[in-house]
């Protein structure tokens, strides 16, 4: 009898192949009653079963069920686009999630999902079923295939697909060779922004964005949307993306991101993504230079919003921030205080269902994505679909994503500026003194505080995402940035007479901008990149803390970003369980430069009594390792401090450098670190 992993993996792969075709490389077949078949195939039921169902090792019989009412899903064409930035799409997906959550057990869920699969929009089905599986206790450990596995067309050069099809059709599985995905295929070197293409178009970065929004959907049943500090996580995850992106720009000789706050100005950045939608073989539209936003009047897509609407919503959000409270739809006031204010504001700006009043504060973040995503065809005159900015699986590929999110982050910064700098009591930790900190490569004889990055060529199997493609594997190789493994070493003294716990917080930040100018601390503070956060027990006297880079609370391992599908379906394979939410480990540190770029490394050990949340969690357990950006499943966020502490607030105007900020506190330390980039490609073994 097939287990849940096998069943749901079969449902989630090759989304546009009918259910009656064998799954998992011809190893699994769903025995479908005739009423599961769509009108096109129902008259051929017996013929199809005889043709495709014979000699398949694993058969999964599905029961006769009363057909669920899925008429609500009809407004979204089966082979059309699906966007969680589209309010109507989100609402329909939420209803489908509710349908899946309401099934009594995994067998009924499997049956209802199998019935729906060939009748609803493909990406929406994948999204809704993935969300439901993650939020049901009885399917919580079912591994969710990544979007790379389900829709590889969103991530790679479409020129690769014919080569993969040929290799798969002609060559037997054991002899197939990997097809190489070229780097930097979206523009030439004449386009300066192309220097950042390796970062923006990185598969792991885009998978992180998709999976974060899968774990934290903005719409759907309340029990799925309402999670601890959800709105604050929306703020902090995106704030860290912007900090990382700006830092990377400096290393590539590019200036900081210019915020897109004035919606009526031209957008000089062009972007031509050169990727397709496999559902209809249409390309994601590009955007030429110096285009401007227009009012959206896409009646067929139910996307109707004006620039004036966006400006009105922005003004009302500013009014709420400056007043220190938001007005709820029922007329009550919600305080935007230090503890919960950023959480309320995050849901308000993003426009999740937890927003205080959507009719008043609007849909700023999501409609911004839509306006930019439809800039090429705002009234649907040319029947063009949305561009990459209107799809959360592809939005981070576009340079304008970072301009829009710089504006969103500036809104949150306006809120943060309302609060006084942290006090000495909040920043200090009595009896704890950090005597030295360093970062060193995991190789004998290497110098401290010199880290290395390089190109790495890795391989991924895309076979499960090639609809009507060859059975079995379909390998592709791709090149991405990588760093040599390293270790943090922290020497700390506990001057008390008893054991003491503390929270180690590690950040890195750029020292100079693209022109080599020193960055003032008031700006550097916003570009502090969290590298790790963990709890330590300190004995009286000297303590040596050793922490490996792969243990980071920010990242997930390579294997969980680009995992093998077959391995993920093996029973009890903890390595591949839930939590594929996390920053990709190969992007943990900035790229640096061939001559070596200097960064400030900062370490703080904060007072555990002010950090602790009343729960125990094992950061080494599967799923708990990337909690800084993704939180914990079914638990409270494991840090009572504001996300980004101690750099989320302004500091006194007299403090002009990180050293000055650190100097009064023995529980803090900073040291310069150099990152050297080697322009060579090393194959992953």
ZIHUDA-V461549 format. One record per pair of residues at least 24 apart in sequence whose C-alpha atoms are under 7 Angstrom apart, sorted by sequence separation. I is the first residue (numbers start at 1). GAP is how many residues later the second one is. If there is no record, write none. Layout:
i:gap
I:GAP
I:GAP
This chain:
i:gap
29:24
157:24
266:24
267:24
455:24
456:24
506:24
507:24
556:24
156:25
266:25
267:25
455:25
456:25
506:25
613:25
266:26
455:26
456:26
506:26
556:26
558:26
613:26
29:27
265:27
329:27
454:27
455:27
505:27
506:27
555:27
556:27
557:27
558:27
612:27
613:27
28:28
31:28
264:28
328:28
329:28
454:28
505:28
554:28
555:28
556:28
557:28
611:28
612:28
27:29
28:29
29:29
30:29
31:29
32:29
100:29
264:29
327:29
328:29
453:29
454:29
504:29
505:29
554:29
555:29
556:29
611:29
22:30
26:30
27:30
28:30
29:30
30:30
31:30
32:30
263:30
453:30
503:30
504:30
555:30
610:30
611:30
21:31
27:31
28:31
29:31
30:31
31:31
33:31
93:31
97:31
101:31
452:31
453:31
503:31
504:31
30:32
96:32
97:32
100:32
106:32
452:32
503:32
504:32
106:33
502:33
503:33
555:33
97:34
502:34
93:35
97:35
101:35
501:35
502:35
501:36
500:37
501:37
499:38
500:38
499:39
500:39
499:40
78:41
80:41
82:41
498:41
499:41
78:42
79:42
82:42
498:42
78:43
79:43
441:43
442:43
497:43
77:44
78:44
263:44
317:44
441:44
442:44
494:44
496:44
579:44
582:44
76:45
316:45
441:45
442:45
494:45
495:45
578:45
440:46
441:46
494:46
495:46
73:47
439:47
440:47
494:47
575:47
582:47
63:48
155:48
313:48
439:48
440:48
493:48
494:48
574:48
582:48
62:49
313:49
439:49
493:49
581:49
438:50
439:50
492:50
493:50
313:51
438:51
492:51
437:52
438:52
491:52
492:52
437:53
491:53
310:54
436:54
437:54
490:54
491:54
436:55
490:55
435:56
489:56
490:56
195:57
434:57
435:57
489:57
531:57
2:58
434:58
488:58
489:58
433:59
434:59
487:59
488:59
147:60
433:60
487:60
488:60
432:61
433:61
487:61
432:62
486:62
487:62
605:62
431:63
432:63
486:63
604:63
605:63
431:64
485:64
604:64
431:65
603:65
604:65
603:66
602:67
603:67
602:68
556:69
601:69
602:69
556:70
600:70
601:70
555:71
600:71
601:71
553:72
554:72
600:72
601:72
553:73
554:73
599:73
600:73
553:74
554:74
598:74
599:74
296:75
553:75
554:75
598:75
599:75
598:76
597:77
598:77
293:78
596:78
597:78
36:79
293:79
596:79
597:79
298:80
596:80
294:81
297:81
298:81
595:81
596:81
293:82
296:82
297:82
298:82
593:82
594:82
131:83
295:83
296:83
592:83
593:83
594:83
294:84
592:84
593:84
594:84
592:85
186:86
591:86
186:87
511:87
186:88
511:88
135:89
287:89
510:89
511:89
509:90
510:90
508:91
509:91
508:92
509:92
508:93
321:94
507:94
508:94
507:95
506:96
507:96
506:97
505:98
506:98
19:99
504:99
505:99
18:100
504:100
505:100
285:101
286:101
504:101
284:102
285:102
460:102
503:102
504:102
11:103
284:103
483:103
502:103
503:103
284:104
482:104
502:104
503:104
481:105
482:105
502:105
503:105
16:106
481:106
502:106
15:107
501:107
232:110
231:111
232:111
235:111
231:112
234:112
230:113
231:113
12:114
229:114
231:114
232:114
231:115
231:116
157:117
158:117
157:118
158:118
156:119
154:121
153:122
154:122
525:122
97:123
98:123
153:123
154:123
153:124
94:125
95:125
153:125
94:126
94:127
271:127
91:128
90:129
91:129
269:130
269:131
219:133
218:134
219:134
218:135
521:135
14:136
520:136
521:136
5:137
13:137
520:137
521:137
4:138
5:138
453:138
260:143
259:144
260:144
257:145
258:145
259:145
257:146
261:146
259:147
260:147
259:148
242:160
242:164
239:170
429:177
428:178
429:178
427:179
210:182
209:183
210:183
209:184
207:186
206:187
206:188
206:190
200:196
201:196
200:197
200:198
80:199
79:200
79:201
88:214
86:217
450:223
451:223
452:223
453:223
454:223
449:224
450:224
451:224
452:224
453:224
454:224
455:224
457:224
449:225
450:225
451:225
452:225
453:225
454:225
455:225
456:225
457:225
458:225
454:226
455:226
456:226
457:226
458:226
454:227
455:227
456:227
457:227
421:228
456:228
421:229
419:230
421:230
421:231
416:232
417:232
434:232
416:233
417:233
433:233
434:233
432:234
433:234
434:234
432:235
434:235
428:237
429:238
428:239
154:240
255:259
254:260
253:261
247:263
250:263
251:263
250:264
202:278
247:280
85:281
85:282
198:282
243:283
85:284
243:284
85:285
243:285
244:285
243:286
240:289
181:295
179:296
180:296
181:296
182:296
183:296
178:297
179:297
180:297
181:297
177:298
178:298
179:298
180:298
173:299
178:299
173:300
169:301
168:302
165:304
85:305
165:305
168:306
83:307
83:308
152:310
164:310
149:313
152:313
150:314
151:314
149:315
150:315
149:316
251:341
248:342
251:342
248:343
204:357
211:369
212:369
211:370
208:373
208:374
208:375
205:378
205:379
204:380
237:392
233:396
236:407
228:408
228:409
212:418
143:425
143:426
143:433
143:434
144:434
142:435
143:435
141:436
141:437
26:445
25:446
25:447
14:450
17:450
13:451
14:451
16:451
17:451
13:452
14:452
14:453
6:563
5:564
